Amino acid sequence: MATLHLLCGKIASGKSTLATRLAEAPNTVRLSGVQGPPARTQRRWRT
């Protein structure tokens, strides 16, 4: 069974740190959304 962790919160609250620690588990994929300038709504995904 798969588990999805969706992290959201205030700036500098430790979201990236927690995501990095969670990603250390075996068979884990970390996706990080990168949003461009506000005028452009294109999203690029990094793994």
N, CA and C atoms as a LAMMPS dump frame, in Angstrom:
ITEM: TIMESTEP
0
ITEM: NUMBER OF ATOMS
141
ITEM: BOX BOUNDS ff ff ff
-5.0000000000000000e+02 5.0000000000000000e+02
-5.0000000000000000e+02 5.0000000000000000e+02
-5.0000000000000000e+02 5.0000000000000000e+02
ITEM: ATOMS id mol type element x y z
1 1 1 N 0.844 -1.173 0
2 1 2 C 0 0 0
3 1 3 C 0.892 1.241 0
4 2 1 N 0.544 2.207 -0.822
5 2 2 C 1.32 3.437 -0.952
6 2 3 C 0.822 4.5 0.024
7 3 1 N 1.735 5.388 0.378
8 3 2 C 1.406 6.515 1.253
9 3 3 C 1.835 7.802 0.57
10 4 1 N 0.978 8.802 0.608
11 4 2 C 1.287 10.113 0.046
12 4 3 C 1.377 11.116 1.184
13 5 1 N 2.488 11.841 1.239
14 5 2 C 2.654 12.915 2.219
15 5 3 C 2.601 14.222 1.45
16 6 1 N 1.648 15.065 1.742
17 6 2 C 1.529 16.382 1.121
18 6 3 C 1.876 17.41 2.192
19 7 1 N 2.94 18.153 1.954
20 7 2 C 3.413 19.11 2.952
21 7 3 C 3.074 20.531 2.534
22 8 1 N 2.506 21.278 3.429
23 8 2 C 2.249 22.693 3.193
24 8 3 C 2.391 23.425 4.524
25 9 1 N 2.717 24.685 4.45
26 9 2 C 2.892 25.456 5.667
27 9 3 C 3.546 26.79 5.381
28 10 1 N 3.828 27.489 6.429
29 10 2 C 4.419 28.826 6.313
30 10 3 C 5.872 28.74 5.854
31 11 1 N 6.351 29.869 5.37
32 11 2 C 7.735 29.986 4.929
33 11 3 C 8.661 29.663 6.106
34 12 1 N 9.707 28.901 5.823
35 12 2 C 10.744 28.548 6.804
36 12 3 C 10.208 27.741 7.982
37 13 1 N 9.16 26.938 7.737
38 13 2 C 8.607 26.13 8.822
39 13 3 C 9.171 24.713 8.859
40 14 1 N 10.063 24.368 7.896
41 14 2 C 10.708 23.065 7.91
42 14 3 C 10.114 22.057 6.935
43 15 1 N 9.334 22.513 5.974
44 15 2 C 8.714 21.603 5.003
45 15 3 C 9.765 20.851 4.192
46 16 1 N 10.751 21.551 3.67
47 16 2 C 11.787 20.915 2.854
48 16 3 C 12.638 19.969 3.685
49 17 1 N 12.922 20.343 4.908
50 17 2 C 13.697 19.478 5.792
51 17 3 C 12.961 18.179 6.061
52 18 1 N 11.677 18.275 6.35
53 18 2 C 10.875 17.079 6.587
54 18 3 C 10.78 16.231 5.324
55 19 1 N 10.582 16.872 4.165
56 19 2 C 10.504 16.142 2.901
57 19 3 C 11.803 15.396 2.624
58 20 1 N 12.93 16.021 2.9
59 20 2 C 14.228 15.381 2.701
60 20 3 C 14.365 14.161 3.597
61 21 1 N 13.956 14.272 4.839
62 21 2 C 14.038 13.131 5.769
63 21 3 C 13.102 12.007 5.361
64 22 1 N 11.902 12.356 4.924
65 22 2 C 10.959 11.333 4.47
66 22 3 C 11.479 10.622 3.223
67 23 1 N 12.171 11.358 2.359
68 23 2 C 12.674 10.804 1.103
69 23 3 C 13.834 9.838 1.306
70 24 1 N 14.407 9.801 2.489
71 24 2 C 15.511 8.89 2.767
72 24 3 C 15.044 7.446 2.918
73 25 1 N 13.749 7.236 3.08
74 25 2 C 13.212 5.877 3.217
75 25 3 C 13.361 5.138 1.892
76 26 1 N 13.554 3.812 1.95
77 26 2 C 13.683 3.05 0.706
78 26 3 C 12.402 3.101 -0.131
79 27 1 N 12.571 2.987 -1.45
80 27 2 C 11.459 3 -2.411
81 27 3 C 10.604 4.252 -2.307
82 28 1 N 11.255 5.397 -2.087
83 28 2 C 10.545 6.663 -1.941
84 28 3 C 10.871 7.579 -3.114
85 29 1 N 9.874 8.277 -3.614
86 29 2 C 10.054 9.269 -4.667
87 29 3 C 9.651 10.618 -4.103
88 30 1 N 10.516 11.599 -4.276
89 30 2 C 10.213 12.956 -3.812
90 30 3 C 9.937 13.843 -5.005
91 31 1 N 8.788 14.47 -5.028
92 31 2 C 8.422 15.416 -6.076
93 31 3 C 8.382 16.809 -5.473
94 32 1 N 8.957 17.753 -6.179
95 32 2 C 8.985 19.123 -5.689
96 32 3 C 8.508 20.039 -6.803
97 33 1 N 7.424 20.749 -6.584
98 33 2 C 6.893 21.656 -7.599
99 33 3 C 7.666 22.953 -7.609
100 34 1 N 8.003 23.396 -8.802
101 34 2 C 8.7 24.672 -8.961
102 34 3 C 7.784 25.564 -9.788
103 35 1 N 7.409 26.68 -9.216
104 35 2 C 6.494 27.589 -9.9
105 35 3 C 7.287 28.766 -10.458
106 36 1 N 6.975 29.127 -11.69
107 36 2 C 7.649 30.24 -12.347
108 36 3 C 7.129 31.576 -11.838
109 37 1 N 7.445 32.642 -12.543
110 37 2 C 6.953 33.966 -12.158
111 37 3 C 5.419 33.997 -12.128
112 38 1 N 4.809 34.843 -11.321
113 38 2 C 3.351 34.884 -11.205
114 38 3 C 2.625 35.091 -12.531
115 39 1 N 3.227 35.811 -13.477
116 39 2 C 2.568 36.058 -14.758
117 39 3 C 2.469 34.79 -15.599
118 40 1 N 3.363 33.851 -15.382
119 40 2 C 3.367 32.59 -16.123
120 40 3 C 2.983 31.475 -15.164
121 41 1 N 1.994 30.717 -15.54
122 41 2 C 1.505 29.677 -14.628
123 41 3 C 2.014 28.29 -14.984
124 42 1 N 3.059 28.202 -15.797
125 42 2 C 3.624 26.903 -16.137
126 42 3 C 4.328 26.324 -14.92
127 43 1 N 4.182 25.011 -14.756
128 43 2 C 4.873 24.34 -13.66
129 43 3 C 5.846 23.325 -14.22
130 44 1 N 6.981 23.258 -13.604
131 44 2 C 7.973 22.243 -13.938
132 44 3 C 8.148 21.383 -12.697
133 45 1 N 8.302 20.08 -12.883
134 45 2 C 8.432 19.164 -11.754
135 45 3 C 9.84 18.603 -11.699
136 46 1 N 10.394 18.584 -10.513
137 46 2 C 11.702 17.979 -10.277
138 46 3 C 11.494 16.73 -9.444
139 47 1 N 12.357 15.757 -9.615
140 47 2 C 12.324 14.561 -8.76
141 47 3 C 13.622 14.459 -8.021
